[in-house]
Amino acid sequence: MSELRKLTSEVRRNVARMVSDWESTQQAKTGSAPSHDATAAWGEQAIIDAVEAANRARIAGGQAGLSEEQEDDIIRSVRSSVFGNGRLDALLGDPEVENIVANGFDNVTLTKVGGIRVEGPPLAESDDEFEDLIRRLAATAGKTERRFDDGQPYLDLRLPDGSRLHAIKLVTSKLCVSIRKHRHMTITLDDLVALGTIDPTLRHFLDCAVQPPMPCSILVAGGTDTGKTTFTRGLISAIPVHERLVVIEDNAEMGLEMDPKRAPYVVEMEVRQPNIEGKGGIGMDVLGKQALRMRPDRVIVGETRTGHEVRTMLEAMNSGHEGSLTTIHSDSALSALTKMQTYALTGGDALTMEASANLISLVLHIVLHLSKLPDGTRAVTSVREIISADGGQISSNEIFAAGPDGVARRTRTGLSPRLMERLQASGYQHDFVLSEVAS
C-alpha cells in the first residue's frame, strides 16, 4: 500500500470514529439520532481537521508536508468513504458497467454493456472497511433505514442513483455484495423502440393501452435482469404527468420522484423492516390499504412476490384504479398468471383458485413477457390479452408473439370487444397494426 493510501486509510478510520462518537453524544443529549445531513455537515469539518492534523504530524516527524492537491484528494476520498458510496462511486458513475458483484472487498467482477465480464478493483482496504460501508449505506442511503447486522445478515437496498444493492454475510465465507445498475432511470416508449425492446406497432398498442379515458391494467413479467423495472418506467412515461400515482415497493426502485415534472403527483412508499426488537415494521398489506386512501388515479406495485402484494394489486384494480401496473418474476406470460393465482392462495386472507381466477380476469387486461435475447437485448417476446375465467383457469389469447428476431410481433388473433373499446378510446389505429401483420 502506498504511503498516501495508508494516510488516507488512517484518516478515514479516525473520522469514522469521531463521527460515531459525535452521533452517540448527540443522541444522548437529545434522545434521538441526528439526521444524516446534520452528521454530514459536522463530519465535513471533522475531515478537514483530521487531514490538517495528519499533515502537521508528518511535518513534525520530519516528513514532507502534503501538497494542496494531496490534501484535496484525501478529503474527497474520506468524504466519499464516510458519507458517500466509497470506491463504489467510480463504478456507479461508469456508464459501461451494468452489474457489480463482490465476494469480499477485493474479489470483484464487473459485467459491462454487452455482457462482457472483467475483474474489478478492490472496493475497500479490508473486509471490515467494506462491511462498514455497506452497514452505513443500509442506515442512510435508502428511503427508510435498513438493518444489516448479525441479527439481520442480509440486505436489499436502492442506492440514491437507482442502483439495486443486495448484501449477505455470516452464512457466506465473506461479505457478498451484488449491485444491479439501472441504466435508464428515465425512458420513453420511443426509447424502448430504439433499444429494440418493442417494435413500432407494439409501441402504438401500449401507448393506447395506458392512456385515459379507459386505461388497461397491465402485468409485466420476465426473468431476472430482463428489464422489467425499466420497461415499467417506459409504460409510465406515456401516462399523463398530472395523474396521481401511488407506488408501493418492497425495496424502492422505480424512482419516479426523480422526474421533476412527475414528482409533484407521485407518492412512493417502501416497506419498512422491524427494528432490532421486532417492532415498527410496516408491511405491504398496510401500505396497500393506505395507498387506496390517498386518492390515487393509479396504483403501481413494484413487484408481486407474495400473497399480500398480489391482493394489494388486485384490490387496487378492483376498486376503480384502472391502468394500474405491476411486475412479476416469471418464465412466460402464461406462467405469470399461474404464479399470481398461487401467491393469492397464501396468507390469512387467501383467495381460492376459482376466486383469484375470476378476479384476475375481471380487473387485469394485459400480461406481457420480457426476455433477454442472445445478443443481450431485452425485448418483449409475448403479449397476451386476458379473456375470461372458467373455474380456476384463466383464459387468454396471445396477440403479440416472438418474431424471427425474438421481438414480439402482432399475431392474427383478434382482439376482444372489451379490449378494442379501451384501445379505440385512446386513438388506436387498427388498420396500421393489421398492415404490419400482413407484411
N, C-alpha and C positions, 0 to 999 in steps of 0.2 A: 504494500500500500504506500502511495506517495506521501511525502510529508504534509502536503496541503490537504490531502484526503483525510489523514489522521487528525489534523487540526479541525477540519470540518466535522468529523465524527465526534470529536471531543466536545466541540461547541454544541452540537445537536443534543448530546446526552445532558449537558449542563442546562440547556434551555428547557428541554423536556422536563427535567426535574424541577426547575424553577417554576414552570407553568403549572405543574401538578401541585406543588406546594401552595402556589397562589390561589388556585381554584379551591383547594381544601380550606384555606383560610377564609376566602370569601363565602363559601358555603356555611362555615361555622358562624360567621358574623351575621349573615342574612337569613339563613335557614333554607336557602335554595342555591343551586349551582348557577354560576354566572353564565350568560349567554355566550354562544360561540364568538359573536362579534366582539363582545367585551373582552373575552380571553385573547382573541387575536390582536386587538388594539394594545392590550398590556404586553402581550408577547412580542410585538414588533420592537418596542423599546428594549425589552429583555434581550432580544437577539443582538441589537446594536451594542448594548452594554457588554454582552458576553464576548463579542468579536473584539471590541476595543480592549477589554481586559486581557484576552488571549494575546493580542498584539503587544501590549505593554509587557507581558510576561516573557515574550520572545526577546524583546529588546533588552530587558533586564538580565536575561540569561546569555546575552552576548550574540544572539542570532539577528539576522537581518529582519527589519520590520516588514510588515505586509504592505504591498502597494495598494493604492486606492482600488484598482481593478480586482485584486485578490480579495480585498475586504468585501467588495460588492458581490463577488462570486460566492463567497461563503455565506453571506446574508441571504442571497437568493436561494441557495441550496438548503439552508437550515429552515428558512420560511416555508419552502415547498414541503420539506420533510415533516415539520411540526404542525403546519396549518393547511397544507395543500395535499397533493397526491404523491409527494415524494418523487422518486425516479419514474413513477408511472406517468407523470405529466408529459414527458417527451414522447412516450409511446401512444398515449391517448391523443396527443396532438398530431400524430403522424397519419395522414390520410391513406397511406398504403397498408396500414396494419388493421386487420379485421378482428383478430382474436389473440388473446394473450393467455397462456397457461404457464403456471409455475409450480413445480414440486420443490418447495424450499425457495430460499431467497435467490439462489444462483443457478438453478436448473430451469431455464426459461425458454419456451418455444413460442414463436410468433407465427401466425397464419396471415399471409399478405393477400392482397387482391389477386384473384386468380387461383387461390388455394395453395399457393407456394408456402412451404413451411421452412423457417430458418431459426437458427439459435439466436436468442435474445440476450441482452445484457443483464447482469445481476440487478435485482430490484431493491437491494439494501446492502448494508455491510455485513449483516448477520441474520440468522433466523429470528433472534429476539427482536432486532430492529424491524424486521419485516412484519412480525406479529404485532408490534406496537403500532405500526402504520395501519394495518387492517382493523385493529381494535378501535383506533381513533376515527377512521372512516365510518365504522359502524355507528359510532356515537354521534357524529357530526355531519356526515355527507348526505344522508337520506332525508326524506320528508319527516320521518319520525326516528327517534333514537332506537337503535337495534343493539341487542346484546351479542357479544362474542367473547365467551369465556369458557371455563371448564364445565360449567353447568349448561351452556348453550354453545357447543363447539362447531356450529355451522351457521352460515350467514348468506342471505340473499339481499342484495342492495343495488339501488340505482345510483350511480355517481352523478354529480352535477351536470356533466356533459351528455347524459343519457345512456352511457355505457352500463351494462348489467354485470355485476360482480357476484361471484359465488366463492365462498371460502369454507374450508373444513379442516379441523385439526384433531388431535388426540386419537381418533380412530384411524389415522394415517400416520406413516412414519415421520412425515414432515408436514408443515402447513402447506396445503394445496389451494391455489387460487386460480380461478378461471374468469376471464373477462371477455365478454362479447360486446364489441362496439357497434353502435347504431350509426351507420354512415349517413343515413338520410333522416335527420330529425324533422325536416320539413320536406314534403314531397307531394306532388300532384299526380292526377291520373295521366296527364301528358308525360310526366317524368317516367311513370311506370311503362308507358308505351316505348319511350326512348331506351329504357333499360332492357326491353324485351320481355317484360313480365306479362303484358297483355297486348293484344292487337287492337287496332282502331275500332273494330266492331264491338269488342268486349268493353272497350273504354266507353263507347256511347251507351251500351246497355247498362253498365254500372253507374254512369253519371245520372241516367234517368232513374235508376233504382234507388238512389239515395236522396233524390231531390223531392221537396214538397210539391204538391199538396198530399201525395199518397206514397210516402217513402216505404221501402221494403226493409224488413228486419233481416239481417244477414249474419250468418255464421261463417267465419274464416277459419279453415282447417289446414293443417300441414304438419310436417315433421320438424325435428329440431333444425334450427338455422335455415329455414326456408323463407324467412322474411315475413312472417305473419304480422308482427307489430308494425313493420314498415308499410306493408300493404294496407293495414287498417288506417294508418295515418293518411295514406293516399285516398282512401274512401272518405275519410273525414274532411279532407280538403275540399271535396265537392259539396259539402253541407254548407248552407248559408252561414256566414260568420256570426250573425245576430242570434242564432238559435242557442238556447241554453243547454249545454252538455254537462252531465254529471258522470265522471269517470270513477270507477271502483276497481282497485287493483290490489292483489296480494303484495306485490312489490312494484312500486311506481316505475313505469317505463314509458308511457305514452308521451308525456312531456308536452301536452297541448298548451300549458300555461307559458311555454317558452315562445309561443307565437303572439306578438304584441297585438295583432288585430283580433285574435280569437280569445285572448286571455281574459278580457272583461266578462265574457259569457261562459267561462268554463270553471267548474269546480272539480278538482282532482282529490280523491280520498284514497288513503292507503291503510291496509290492515295494520294494527299496532300489536306488537308482541307483548305478552305479560312481562312484568318485571321479575326480579330475582325471587320475590316472594310469591310469584304466580298470580299477581293481581294487575289490574289496569289494562288487560288485553281487550282489543276491540276487533271482533271477527267480521267476516264477510256478510253474515246474516244481519248483523246490526247495521253495518254501513248500507246494505241494500234497503233496509226499512227507512233509514234516514234519507237516502237518495230520493225515494219516492215522495218524500215530504218537502223536497226542495224545488218543486215546480219545474222539473226538467222538461225540455222538449224531447230529449233522447237520453237514454242511459247506455253507457259503454262499460262492459265488464272486460278487463284486460285479458284474462284467460280463465276459462272454466276448467277446473281440475277437481272440484269436489261437488257434492250434492248441494251445498249452500250456494255456490256460485251459479250452478245451473238453475236452481229455483229462484235466485235473485234475478237472473236474466229473464226467465220465463214470466215471472211476476211483473217485471217492468213492462215487457211487451204486452202482457195481457191486461194491463191497467191503462192502456191508451197511449203508451210511449212507442209508437211505431217508428221504424227507422233506426231502432237500437242495434248495436253491434257487439259481437264478442268473438273470441278466438278459442280454438281447442287444438290440442296435440292429437294428430290422427294420421294414418297412412292412406286414407282415401276419404272422399266426401261421404260415401255410404257408411263407413265405419265411424265417422264423426257423429252421425245421428244415433247410432247404436251406443256410442260412448255417452252421449248426453242422457239417453234413457237409463243407462247403467248407473251413472252418477246420481240421477234423480231418485234411484232406489235406496240410496244411503241416507242416514241421518234420522233424527227423531220425527221430522216432518216429511218423510219419504213419500214419493208417489209410486203407484203401481206402474207396471209396464204399459198397461192399457191407458191409464190416466196420463202418463207422460207422453205417449204417442199422440193422443188426442190433443193435448195442449200444444205440443211442438208443431203439429200440423196446422193448428189454428193461428198461431202467432208468429211462426218463422216462415219466411218466404223463400229464401235462397241460401244454399250452402255451397261454398266454393273451396277448392283444394289447391294448395301451393306445393310445388316440388322444386328440388334443386337439380337442374339438368346436368348432364355430364360435363358441359363446358363451364359450370359454375353459375349459370344464370338461374335466378329464382323466377319461376314462372307459374301462372295459373294453368293447371292442367285439366281441370274439370269444374263445371258449374252445373248444379242440379236445382231444379225447382221442386219445392215441397208441394205435393198434390193433396194428399188426404191420409187418413189413418184407418186401418182395419184391424180391430182387436189391439194387439200390442205391436203391430207392424206399421211403419211409416212408408207411404208410397211416394216416390219421387221420380222425375224424369231428367235425364242428362241433356241439357240444352246447349252446352259447350263441352267439347271433348278434345283431347290432345290430338293435334295435327302431326304431320310428318316431322316437324321440328320440335315437338313436345309441347308447344304452346297451345292453349285451348282455342278451338275454332268453333263457330256456330254449326250445330248439327241440323238435320232436317226435322227434328222433333218440334212439334208445335207448342206454343205457349198456351197455358190455360187462360180462360177469360178473366179469372181473378188477377193474374199477374199482368196480362195485357192491359187491363184497365188502369192499373197503377202506373205502368210504364208510359202509356199514352198520355196520361195526365201531366207528365213531365216532358212531353215532346218527343217520345220515342219514334224513330223513323224505321218502321218495319221493313219497308222496301229496300233501304240501304243495307240492313243486316242480311236480308234474303239474297240480295245480289252477291254478297260475299260467299254465301253458301253455294250458290250456283256456279261461281267462278272456281 
